[in-house]
């Protein structure tokens, strides 16, 4: 079915999705200052979307015969709202790069379902990146 490389990349994606889901939720809880009321809900809603991504990717990996990881990538909450947004923007950039690679790999392996799943998730990640970028503008 799927190559070991593709399964490994899906686990990398799951670990990343778990990381940002936890990271964004903690940011929602601990953000303070003038921007807390505006960015806090963005962190919360984005966290929920990322957890859904983790679930969808884990289901796909399970179907492909892999074992989904239970370990998130390292979590970095940050201190100020601006710091949090910078960290999160970078996390989304990393996800976009990873997911474009997974799409290419799935295409190479003739796995149209994984390719389609990651195209949908990629679109969400680009929206998250745009949201964080926009909030960082002065």
Secondary structure as the mmCIF struct_conf table of DSSP 4:
data_model
#
loop_
_struct_conf.conf_type_id
_struct_conf.id
_struct_conf.beg_label_comp_id
_struct_conf.beg_label_asym_id
_struct_conf.beg_label_seq_id
_struct_conf.end_label_comp_id
_struct_conf.end_label_asym_id
_struct_conf.end_label_seq_id
HELX_RH_AL_P HELX_RH_AL_P1 UNK A 4 UNK A 30
BEND BEND1 UNK A 33 UNK A 33
TURN_TY1_P TURN_TY1_P1 UNK A 34 UNK A 35
HELX_RH_AL_P HELX_RH_AL_P2 UNK A 36 UNK A 63
TURN_TY1_P TURN_TY1_P2 UNK A 64 UNK A 65
HELX_LH_PP_P HELX_LH_PP_P1 UNK A 72 UNK A 75
BEND BEND2 UNK A 79 UNK A 80
HELX_RH_AL_P HELX_RH_AL_P3 UNK A 81 UNK A 108
TURN_TY1_P TURN_TY1_P3 UNK A 109 UNK A 110
HELX_RH_AL_P HELX_RH_AL_P4 UNK A 112 UNK A 136
#
